[in-house]
Protein backbone atom coordinates (compact mmCIF):
# COMPACT_ATOMS: atom_id res chain seq x y z
CA UNK A 1 0.00 0.00 0.00
CA UNK A 2 2.91 2.35 0.73
CA UNK A 3 4.23 1.92 -2.81
CA UNK A 4 0.85 2.90 -4.28
CA UNK A 5 0.67 5.96 -2.01
CA UNK A 6 4.18 6.98 -3.08
CA UNK A 7 3.21 6.53 -6.73
CA UNK A 8 0.07 8.67 -6.38
CA UNK A 9 1.81 11.39 -4.41
CA UNK A 10 4.80 11.55 -6.74
CA UNK A 11 5.28 15.13 -7.92
CA UNK A 12 5.38 14.33 -11.62
CA UNK A 13 2.04 12.54 -11.57
CA UNK A 14 0.33 15.43 -9.79
CA UNK A 15 1.92 17.94 -12.16
CA UNK A 16 0.75 15.95 -15.18
CA UNK A 17 -2.79 15.75 -13.81
CA UNK A 18 -2.89 19.50 -13.21
CA UNK A 19 -1.46 20.10 -16.70
CA UNK A 20 -4.15 17.93 -18.29
CA UNK A 21 -6.93 19.73 -16.41
CA UNK A 22 -5.59 23.11 -17.46
CA UNK A 23 -5.08 21.92 -21.05
CA UNK A 24 -8.70 20.79 -21.24
CA UNK A 25 -9.91 24.19 -20.06
CA UNK A 26 -7.47 25.96 -22.36
CA UNK A 27 -8.78 23.93 -25.31
CA UNK A 28 -12.23 25.43 -24.73
CA UNK A 29 -10.77 28.93 -24.63
CA UNK A 30 -8.84 28.37 -27.86
CA UNK A 31 -11.86 26.81 -29.60
CA UNK A 32 -13.97 29.83 -28.67
CA UNK A 33 -11.22 32.19 -29.83
CA UNK A 34 -11.04 30.27 -33.10
CA UNK A 35 -14.78 30.82 -33.57
CA UNK A 36 -14.27 34.55 -32.98
CA UNK A 37 -11.47 34.70 -35.58
CA UNK A 38 -13.53 32.68 -38.08
CA UNK A 39 -16.42 35.13 -37.57
CA UNK A 40 -14.08 38.06 -38.18
CA UNK A 41 -12.87 36.38 -41.37
CA UNK A 42 -16.52 35.95 -42.39
CA UNK A 43 -17.19 39.66 -41.86
CA UNK A 44 -14.11 40.69 -43.86
CA UNK A 45 -14.80 38.29 -46.71
CA UNK A 46 -18.55 38.75 -46.55
CA UNK A 47 -19.05 34.98 -46.53
CA UNK A 48 -19.14 32.14 -44.06
CA UNK A 49 -15.58 30.85 -43.45
CA UNK A 50 -16.86 27.27 -43.32
CA UNK A 51 -15.45 25.72 -46.46
CA UNK A 52 -17.12 22.33 -45.93
CA UNK A 53 -19.23 22.63 -49.06
CA UNK A 54 -16.21 23.53 -51.25
CA UNK A 55 -15.71 20.66 -53.75
CA UNK A 56 -13.46 21.56 -56.69
CA UNK A 57 -13.62 18.82 -59.29
CA UNK A 58 -16.12 17.00 -57.04
CA UNK A 59 -13.36 16.32 -54.46
CA UNK A 60 -14.48 17.26 -50.92
CA UNK A 61 -11.50 19.31 -49.71
CA UNK A 62 -13.56 21.98 -47.95
CA UNK A 63 -13.59 20.28 -44.54
CA UNK A 64 -9.81 19.89 -44.77
CA UNK A 65 -9.37 23.61 -45.56
CA UNK A 66 -11.58 24.54 -42.60
CA UNK A 67 -9.55 22.25 -40.33
CA UNK A 68 -6.26 23.74 -41.57
CA UNK A 69 -7.46 27.30 -40.93
CA UNK A 70 -8.64 26.32 -37.43
CA UNK A 71 -5.29 24.59 -36.77
CA UNK A 72 -3.30 27.63 -37.89
CA UNK A 73 -5.34 29.85 -35.58
CA UNK A 74 -4.82 27.40 -32.72
CA UNK A 75 -1.08 27.22 -33.39
CA UNK A 76 -0.82 31.02 -33.43
CA UNK A 77 -2.72 31.33 -30.14
CA UNK A 78 -0.56 28.70 -28.46
CA UNK A 79 2.67 30.16 -29.82
CA UNK A 80 2.00 33.82 -29.04
CA UNK A 81 -0.03 33.18 -25.88
CA UNK A 82 2.02 30.42 -24.24
CA UNK A 83 5.31 29.50 -25.93
CA UNK A 84 6.71 32.98 -26.58
CA UNK A 85 5.95 34.40 -23.07
CA UNK A 86 7.21 31.19 -21.44
CA UNK A 87 10.45 31.28 -23.43
CA UNK A 88 11.03 34.94 -22.54
CA UNK A 89 10.37 34.26 -18.86
CA UNK A 90 12.58 31.18 -18.86
CA UNK A 91 15.47 33.01 -20.51
CA UNK A 92 15.15 35.78 -17.96
CA UNK A 93 15.29 33.48 -14.92
CA UNK A 94 17.52 30.68 -16.21
CA UNK A 95 20.16 33.15 -17.33
CA UNK A 96 21.18 33.80 -13.71
CA UNK A 97 21.48 30.06 -13.02
CA UNK A 98 23.63 29.51 -16.11
CA UNK A 99 26.04 32.27 -15.10
CA UNK A 100 26.54 30.59 -11.72
CA UNK A 101 27.04 27.23 -13.39
CA UNK A 102 29.58 28.68 -15.83
CA UNK A 103 31.66 30.07 -12.94
CA UNK A 104 31.52 26.73 -11.14
CA UNK A 105 32.56 24.86 -14.25
CA UNK A 106 35.44 27.27 -14.84
CA UNK A 107 36.61 26.84 -11.24
CA UNK A 108 36.48 23.04 -11.57
CA UNK A 109 38.50 23.24 -14.78
CA UNK A 110 41.16 25.31 -13.02
CA UNK A 111 41.34 22.77 -10.19
CA UNK A 112 41.60 19.93 -12.70
CA UNK A 113 44.35 21.68 -14.61
CA UNK A 114 46.26 22.40 -11.38
CA UNK A 115 46.04 18.74 -10.37
CA UNK A 116 47.25 17.62 -13.78
CA UNK A 117 50.15 20.07 -13.66
CA UNK A 118 51.12 18.72 -10.21
CA UNK A 119 51.34 15.13 -11.52
CA UNK A 120 53.54 15.98 -14.48
C-alpha positions as semicolon CSV with decimal commas, in nm:
position;residue;x (nm);y (nm);z (nm)
1;X;0,000;0,000;0,000
2;X;0,291;0,235;0,073
3;X;0,423;0,192;-0,281
4;X;0,085;0,290;-0,428
5;X;0,067;0,596;-0,201
6;X;0,418;0,698;-0,308
7;X;0,321;0,653;-0,673
8;X;0,007;0,867;-0,638
9;X;0,181;1,139;-0,441
10;X;0,480;1,155;-0,674
11;X;0,528;1,513;-0,792
12;X;0,538;1,433;-1,162
13;X;0,204;1,254;-1,157
14;X;0,033;1,543;-0,979
15;X;0,192;1,794;-1,216
16;X;0,075;1,595;-1,518
17;X;-0,279;1,575;-1,381
18;X;-0,289;1,950;-1,321
19;X;-0,146;2,010;-1,670
20;X;-0,415;1,793;-1,829
21;X;-0,693;1,973;-1,641
22;X;-0,559;2,311;-1,746
23;X;-0,508;2,192;-2,105
24;X;-0,870;2,079;-2,124
25;X;-0,991;2,419;-2,006
26;X;-0,747;2,596;-2,236
27;X;-0,878;2,393;-2,531
28;X;-1,223;2,543;-2,473
29;X;-1,077;2,893;-2,463
30;X;-0,884;2,837;-2,786
31;X;-1,186;2,681;-2,960
32;X;-1,397;2,983;-2,867
33;X;-1,122;3,219;-2,983
34;X;-1,104;3,027;-3,310
35;X;-1,478;3,082;-3,357
36;X;-1,427;3,455;-3,298
37;X;-1,147;3,470;-3,558
38;X;-1,353;3,268;-3,808
39;X;-1,642;3,513;-3,757
40;X;-1,408;3,806;-3,818
41;X;-1,287;3,638;-4,137
42;X;-1,652;3,595;-4,239
43;X;-1,719;3,966;-4,186
44;X;-1,411;4,069;-4,386
45;X;-1,480;3,829;-4,671
46;X;-1,855;3,875;-4,655
47;X;-1,905;3,498;-4,653
48;X;-1,914;3,214;-4,406
49;X;-1,558;3,085;-4,345
50;X;-1,686;2,727;-4,332
51;X;-1,545;2,572;-4,646
52;X;-1,712;2,233;-4,593
53;X;-1,923;2,263;-4,906
54;X;-1,621;2,353;-5,125
55;X;-1,571;2,066;-5,375
56;X;-1,346;2,156;-5,669
57;X;-1,362;1,882;-5,929
58;X;-1,612;1,700;-5,704
59;X;-1,336;1,632;-5,446
60;X;-1,448;1,726;-5,092
61;X;-1,150;1,931;-4,971
62;X;-1,356;2,198;-4,795
63;X;-1,359;2,028;-4,454
64;X;-0,981;1,989;-4,477
65;X;-0,937;2,361;-4,556
66;X;-1,158;2,454;-4,260
67;X;-0,955;2,225;-4,033
68;X;-0,626;2,374;-4,157
69;X;-0,746;2,730;-4,093
70;X;-0,864;2,632;-3,743
71;X;-0,529;2,459;-3,677
72;X;-0,330;2,763;-3,789
73;X;-0,534;2,985;-3,558
74;X;-0,482;2,740;-3,272
75;X;-0,108;2,722;-3,339
76;X;-0,082;3,102;-3,343
77;X;-0,272;3,133;-3,014
78;X;-0,056;2,870;-2,846
79;X;0,267;3,016;-2,982
80;X;0,200;3,382;-2,904
81;X;-0,003;3,318;-2,588
82;X;0,202;3,042;-2,424
83;X;0,531;2,950;-2,593
84;X;0,671;3,298;-2,658
85;X;0,595;3,440;-2,307
86;X;0,721;3,119;-2,144
87;X;1,045;3,128;-2,343
88;X;1,103;3,494;-2,254
89;X;1,037;3,426;-1,886
90;X;1,258;3,118;-1,886
91;X;1,547;3,301;-2,051
92;X;1,515;3,578;-1,796
93;X;1,529;3,348;-1,492
94;X;1,752;3,068;-1,621
95;X;2,016;3,315;-1,733
96;X;2,118;3,380;-1,371
97;X;2,148;3,006;-1,302
98;X;2,363;2,951;-1,611
99;X;2,604;3,227;-1,510
100;X;2,654;3,059;-1,172
101;X;2,704;2,723;-1,339
102;X;2,958;2,868;-1,583
103;X;3,166;3,007;-1,294
104;X;3,152;2,673;-1,114
105;X;3,256;2,486;-1,425
106;X;3,544;2,727;-1,484
107;X;3,661;2,684;-1,124
108;X;3,648;2,304;-1,157
109;X;3,850;2,324;-1,478
110;X;4,116;2,531;-1,302
111;X;4,134;2,277;-1,019
112;X;4,160;1,993;-1,270
113;X;4,435;2,168;-1,461
114;X;4,626;2,240;-1,138
115;X;4,604;1,874;-1,037
116;X;4,725;1,762;-1,378
117;X;5,015;2,007;-1,366
118;X;5,112;1,872;-1,021
119;X;5,134;1,513;-1,152
120;X;5,354;1,598;-1,448
